[in-house]
Amino acid sequence: MTSSSHLGTPARGERTADVVARRLGQAILSGEITPGARLRESTLAQQFSVSRTPVREALIQLSAMGLVDAEPNRGATVLRLTADDVAEVYHVRALLESESAALAAGRSSAELGGLLGKACDQMRELRRAPASDQLAADTFFHYTIAEASGNSRLHALIRQVSAIPEAYRSSIPYTADDMIEAERQHRAIAGAIGNRHETKARDLMRSHVTWAGRLAVERLDRHLMLRNP
């Protein structure tokens, strides 16, 4: 990455470390940073114009996601990501987010319903938008539900496990048909949460994230030439 790197606009409630992790993840997935490359805290802190603390936290996140091999006091090395790795991440995300949807349904309110409805409406306007705009709308929907679960630890885990999906989504836009289907699924989830149908919300969210995972594996395999070892 060049010295002109910058963090861009954070998503709602996003920490500096989360933004750094997303930007690094995007660079790794796009091939801008190649497998085997060394990531040094001091260099990255200078490139992103931040202190070393959020960089260190970002590298820990990426290590947990299997994108880098982080060693104390030695920086980190970029690992080669496979389609199986991506599938595993989405599987974990489906488990976590399905639970957050069920919890949110049990605590549903008119305010939450309004936020989710607006998020769905926004997706309709972004069918041919840049990947970054699509990602912002999608993460707002998912993180609003995670926050509404009332479980701060679950919310934090969801944000952590979403580093790879967000990096992928920020690089490769959904097609108009993808966005139509994603909006349909989002509205179904929002409806279940609004009606306090916990089991239905759980099942719909798991199905939705599983669907998104299949798309991710297919697109990453095609566009980034990811192959199983």
VMD Tcl script that draws the C-alpha trace (Angstrom):
set ca {
  {0.00 0.00 0.00}
  {1.21 3.50 -0.72}
  {1.77 6.40 1.62}
  {-1.44 7.96 0.28}
  {-3.56 5.37 2.08}
  {-6.35 6.81 4.18}
  {-9.12 5.39 6.30}
  {-12.11 6.83 4.49}
  {-15.50 7.24 6.19}
  {-16.12 4.78 9.06}
  {-19.35 2.83 9.22}
  {-21.77 3.54 12.06}
  {-20.08 2.88 15.40}
  {-16.90 1.65 13.72}
  {-13.61 1.90 15.63}
  {-10.34 3.00 14.01}
  {-9.00 -0.55 14.38}
  {-12.04 -1.90 12.53}
  {-11.48 0.53 9.66}
  {-7.79 -0.39 9.42}
  {-8.69 -4.11 9.44}
  {-11.24 -3.56 6.67}
  {-8.84 -1.57 4.51}
  {-6.04 -4.10 4.96}
  {-8.42 -6.97 4.33}
  {-9.57 -5.31 1.13}
  {-5.97 -4.88 -0.05}
  {-5.17 -8.52 0.72}
  {-8.26 -9.87 -1.00}
  {-7.74 -7.69 -4.08}
  {-4.14 -8.84 -4.42}
  {-2.71 -5.37 -3.74}
  {-0.89 -6.98 -0.80}
  {0.35 -10.40 -1.85}
  {0.71 -13.60 0.23}
  {4.01 -13.64 2.09}
  {4.22 -9.85 2.39}
  {5.31 -8.46 5.76}
  {3.03 -6.01 7.54}
  {4.90 -3.88 10.04}
  {3.02 -1.85 12.64}
  {5.18 1.26 12.33}
  {4.91 1.36 8.54}
  {1.15 0.82 8.55}
  {0.62 3.42 11.27}
  {2.43 5.97 9.11}
  {0.49 5.00 5.98}
  {-2.88 5.28 7.72}
  {-1.90 8.32 9.83}
  {-2.87 6.58 13.07}
  {-1.05 5.35 16.14}
  {0.35 1.83 16.34}
  {-2.38 0.70 18.77}
  {-5.28 0.46 16.28}
  {-2.89 -1.11 13.75}
  {-1.92 -3.76 16.29}
  {-5.59 -4.43 17.06}
  {-6.40 -4.64 13.34}
  {-3.64 -7.20 12.78}
  {-5.01 -9.29 15.66}
  {-8.44 -9.20 14.00}
  {-7.01 -10.24 10.65}
  {-5.03 -13.01 12.33}
  {-8.21 -14.36 13.91}
  {-9.80 -14.30 10.44}
  {-6.92 -16.26 8.92}
  {-5.71 -13.44 6.67}
  {-2.38 -12.88 8.40}
  {0.02 -14.71 10.68}
  {0.76 -12.23 13.47}
  {3.85 -12.69 15.65}
  {4.52 -10.53 18.73}
  {7.18 -7.86 18.09}
  {7.75 -9.13 14.54}
  {4.76 -7.76 12.65}
  {2.59 -10.01 10.55}
  {2.80 -12.02 7.34}
  {-0.02 -12.18 4.80}
  {-1.39 -15.70 4.35}
  {-2.85 -17.24 1.20}
  {-6.63 -17.25 1.52}
  {-8.63 -20.09 -0.01}
  {-12.29 -20.45 -0.94}
  {-12.67 -22.87 1.97}
  {-11.43 -20.16 4.35}
  {-14.07 -17.74 3.07}
  {-16.79 -20.37 3.39}
  {-15.77 -21.03 7.01}
  {-15.96 -17.33 7.87}
  {-19.47 -17.04 6.48}
  {-20.52 -20.19 8.35}
  {-19.41 -18.64 11.65}
  {-21.06 -15.36 10.71}
  {-24.34 -17.16 9.96}
  {-24.30 -18.76 13.42}
  {-23.63 -15.48 15.21}
  {-25.98 -13.29 13.20}
  {-28.86 -15.73 13.35}
  {-28.68 -15.55 17.13}
  {-28.50 -11.74 17.10}
  {-31.60 -11.62 14.87}
  {-33.53 -13.83 17.29}
  {-32.49 -11.71 20.26}
  {-33.38 -8.51 18.39}
  {-36.82 -9.94 17.60}
  {-37.40 -10.55 21.29}
  {-36.58 -6.90 22.03}
  {-38.13 -5.36 18.91}
  {-39.44 -1.79 18.96}
  {-41.05 0.65 16.56}
  {-37.76 2.57 16.41}
  {-35.86 -0.56 15.34}
  {-38.50 -1.36 12.73}
  {-38.15 2.14 11.32}
  {-34.37 1.89 11.06}
  {-34.51 -1.49 9.33}
  {-37.23 -0.32 6.96}
  {-35.15 2.71 5.92}
  {-32.13 0.46 5.40}
  {-34.17 -1.76 3.08}
  {-35.45 1.26 1.16}
  {-31.88 2.46 0.70}
  {-30.82 -0.84 -0.82}
  {-33.41 -0.33 -3.57}
  {-31.62 2.89 -4.55}
  {-28.19 1.22 -4.67}
  {-28.74 -1.58 -7.18}
  {-26.12 -0.16 -9.54}
  {-24.12 1.79 -6.98}
  {-20.39 1.41 -6.21}
  {-19.41 -1.47 -3.97}
  {-18.55 0.89 -1.09}
  {-22.07 2.39 -1.05}
  {-23.68 -1.05 -1.17}
  {-21.45 -2.19 1.68}
  {-22.36 0.80 3.86}
  {-26.08 0.09 3.50}
  {-25.62 -3.63 4.11}
  {-23.46 -3.23 7.20}
  {-25.87 -0.67 8.64}
  {-28.68 -3.22 8.42}
  {-26.67 -6.07 9.94}
  {-24.97 -4.03 12.65}
  {-28.24 -2.37 13.65}
  {-29.65 -5.84 14.31}
  {-26.51 -6.92 16.15}
  {-26.70 -3.84 18.38}
  {-30.42 -4.37 18.94}
  {-29.70 -7.88 20.25}
  {-28.71 -6.27 23.53}
  {-25.65 -8.53 23.78}
  {-22.54 -6.36 23.46}
  {-20.16 -9.33 23.27}
  {-22.16 -10.93 20.47}
  {-22.21 -7.57 18.67}
  {-18.42 -7.30 18.98}
  {-17.88 -10.86 17.70}
  {-20.08 -10.18 14.68}
  {-18.07 -7.08 13.81}
  {-14.84 -9.03 14.18}
  {-15.90 -11.98 12.04}
  {-17.22 -9.59 9.38}
  {-13.73 -8.27 8.50}
  {-13.30 -10.63 5.54}
  {-16.86 -10.28 4.20}
  {-16.59 -6.49 4.39}
  {-13.23 -6.49 2.61}
  {-14.68 -8.64 -0.16}
  {-17.87 -6.56 -0.47}
  {-15.88 -3.31 -0.65}
  {-13.98 -4.66 -3.67}
  {-16.66 -6.45 -5.71}
  {-20.12 -4.86 -6.11}
  {-23.32 -6.86 -6.13}
  {-25.16 -7.00 -9.44}
  {-28.60 -5.39 -9.70}
  {-30.17 -8.86 -9.40}
  {-28.06 -9.58 -6.32}
  {-29.26 -6.36 -4.71}
  {-32.89 -7.15 -5.51}
  {-32.56 -10.53 -3.83}
  {-30.62 -9.11 -0.87}
  {-33.31 -6.46 -0.36}
  {-36.04 -9.12 -0.48}
  {-34.24 -11.16 2.17}
  {-33.56 -8.10 4.32}
  {-37.24 -7.13 4.26}
  {-38.24 -10.66 5.30}
  {-35.79 -10.53 8.21}
  {-36.98 -7.06 9.22}
  {-40.59 -8.26 9.10}
  {-39.88 -11.23 11.35}
  {-38.04 -9.02 13.83}
  {-40.83 -6.43 13.76}
  {-43.41 -9.14 14.47}
  {-41.26 -10.56 17.28}
  {-40.99 -13.95 15.56}
  {-37.69 -15.04 17.08}
  {-37.43 -18.47 15.43}
  {-38.36 -17.10 12.02}
  {-35.88 -14.23 12.36}
  {-33.14 -16.69 13.31}
  {-33.87 -19.00 10.36}
  {-34.17 -16.17 7.83}
  {-30.91 -14.55 8.93}
  {-29.02 -17.83 8.78}
  {-30.39 -18.48 5.30}
  {-29.48 -14.95 4.18}
  {-25.87 -15.08 5.39}
  {-25.48 -18.57 3.90}
  {-26.71 -17.20 0.56}
  {-24.25 -14.30 0.79}
  {-21.47 -16.76 1.60}
  {-22.16 -18.79 -1.52}
  {-21.97 -15.62 -3.60}
  {-18.71 -14.61 -1.93}
  {-17.01 -17.94 -2.61}
  {-18.18 -17.90 -6.22}
  {-17.13 -14.30 -6.88}
  {-13.81 -14.49 -5.07}
  {-12.92 -17.72 -6.80}
  {-13.72 -16.16 -10.16}
  {-12.35 -12.63 -9.73}
  {-9.44 -13.16 -7.38}
  {-8.49 -16.65 -8.55}
  {-8.70 -18.19 -5.10}
  {-8.19 -21.95 -5.19}
  {-8.27 -24.66 -2.58}
  {-4.76 -25.92 -1.78}
}
mol new
graphics top color blue
foreach p $ca { graphics top sphere $p radius 0.5 }
foreach p [lrange $ca 0 end-1] q [lrange $ca 1 end] { graphics top cylinder $p $q radius 0.2 }
display resetview
